[in-house]
Amino acid sequence: MAKQACSSAAQQLSSSGLNLKPYLGASYNYLKLDGVKEDNLYGLTVSDVDAHEAKYHAGLRLDAALGNGVAVGGFAEYANKAGSGKPEVQIESNLAAGAKSTYQVETSQSDYAIYGLSFNYTHKNGQWNIFADVAGISDHSDSYQGQVGVKAAF
């Protein structure tokens, strides 16, 4: 189970179909990972892990309206961890009772930059939009995330 809360403030600067939006934000993430118990003599038992993390964000987004509700854009964001404790995980051998070790888990690096591209189509009545984006993390050249979805207004 992962939960995220986010708050942000942005100022939009527009000129002939181009929108430049600097923004500031804050987020809180909670991640709960269930433990594992292998059911054989040689297996391991690993405890549950709960991780909490708060971050501050500063970014810049540039969107270009192409017409007929279609817009493309790009963004760059810097994120800095405001604070979180390192959660602990316990690993125990099923082979030897009492053979247990406790480790502190590194949840993520303290700061990083994210960059990406986006696509949006908003229906002419404004009630729904289709979106897609892909983002990379500056410190991990092989790490990308993407999303595709539909948003509806009520």
C-alpha positions in Angstrom: 0.0 0.0 0.0 1.4 3.4 -0.9 -0.2 6.7 -0.1 0.9 10.2 -1.2 -0.3 13.6 -0.2 0.9 16.6 -2.2 0.4 20.4 -2.0 1.8 23.0 -4.4 1.6 26.6 -5.5 2.3 27.8 -9.0 2.4 31.0 -11.0 1.5 30.7 -14.7 3.1 32.9 -17.3 1.4 32.6 -20.7 2.3 33.9 -24.2 0.8 32.8 -27.5 0.0 29.2 -26.7 3.1 28.7 -24.5 2.6 28.3 -20.7 5.5 28.6 -18.4 4.7 27.5 -14.8 7.3 27.7 -12.0 6.0 25.8 -8.9 6.8 24.9 -5.3 5.3 21.9 -3.6 5.5 19.5 -0.7 4.6 15.8 -0.5 4.3 13.1 2.0 4.7 9.4 1.1 3.9 6.4 3.2 4.9 2.9 2.0 4.0 -0.4 3.7 5.7 -3.5 2.6 4.5 -6.9 3.9 7.0 -9.3 5.3 7.8 -12.7 3.9 8.1 -16.1 5.6 9.5 -18.9 3.5 7.9 -22.2 4.6 10.9 -24.5 4.3 13.7 -25.5 6.6 16.3 -23.4 4.8 14.2 -20.3 4.2 14.1 -16.8 5.7 11.6 -14.7 7.6 11.6 -11.0 6.8 9.6 -8.5 8.8 7.1 -5.9 7.6 8.6 -2.5 6.7 6.8 0.9 7.1 8.5 3.9 5.5 7.5 7.6 5.8 9.0 10.4 3.8 8.4 14.1 3.4 9.8 16.1 0.5 9.9 19.7 -0.8 9.7 20.3 -4.6 10.6 23.2 -6.9 10.1 22.9 -10.6 9.4 24.5 -13.9 6.9 23.3 -16.5 6.5 24.4 -20.1 3.4 23.5 -22.1 2.6 24.3 -25.7 -1.0 24.3 -26.9 -1.1 22.7 -30.4 -4.8 23.3 -31.0 -8.0 21.3 -30.7 -7.4 20.5 -27.0 -3.9 19.0 -27.6 -0.9 20.2 -25.6 2.6 18.9 -25.2 5.1 19.9 -22.6 8.2 19.3 -20.6 9.2 19.7 -17.0 12.2 19.7 -14.7 11.9 19.4 -10.9 14.3 19.4 -7.9 13.1 17.4 -4.9 14.7 17.4 -1.4 13.9 15.1 1.4 12.7 17.1 4.4 13.0 14.3 6.9 12.2 10.7 7.5 13.7 8.0 9.8 15.3 4.9 8.3 12.9 2.0 8.8 14.2 -1.2 10.2 13.8 -4.7 8.8 14.5 -7.9 10.7 15.7 -11.0 8.9 15.7 -14.3 10.6 16.9 -17.8 9.5 14.4 -20.6 9.7 17.4 -23.0 10.0 18.8 -21.6 13.3 16.3 -20.3 15.9 17.4 -16.9 17.2 19.7 -16.2 14.2 18.3 -12.8 13.6 19.7 -9.5 12.2 18.2 -6.1 12.1 19.0 -3.6 9.3 18.1 0.0 8.6 16.6 0.4 5.2 17.7 3.3 2.9 14.4 4.6 1.5 15.7 7.0 -1.1 18.4 9.6 -1.7 18.0 12.9 0.0 17.8 15.0 -3.2 17.4 14.5 -6.9 16.2 16.1 -10.1 13.4 14.7 -12.3 12.8 15.7 -15.9 10.2 14.6 -18.4 7.8 15.0 -21.3 4.0 15.1 -21.3 1.0 14.9 -23.6 -2.5 16.1 -22.8 -5.8 16.1 -24.8 -8.7 17.9 -23.2 -12.2 17.4 -24.7 -13.8 20.6 -26.0 -16.5 20.5 -23.2 -13.7 20.3 -20.6 -15.3 17.4 -18.8 -12.5 14.9 -19.4 -8.9 14.7 -20.6 -6.4 12.0 -21.6 -2.9 12.4 -20.4 0.5 10.6 -20.7 3.9 11.4 -19.4 7.3 9.9 -19.0 10.0 11.0 -16.5 13.5 10.2 -15.6 15.6 10.7 -12.5 18.9 12.6 -13.2 21.1 10.3 -11.1 19.8 7.1 -12.5 20.1 6.9 -16.3 18.3 3.6 -16.5 15.4 4.6 -14.2 12.2 5.9 -15.9 8.6 6.1 -14.8 5.5 6.7 -17.0 1.8 7.1 -16.6 -1.2 7.1 -18.9 -4.7 8.0 -17.8 -8.0 9.7 -18.1 -9.3 12.4 -15.8 -13.0 13.3 -15.5 -14.4 16.5 -14.1 -17.7 16.4 -12.1 
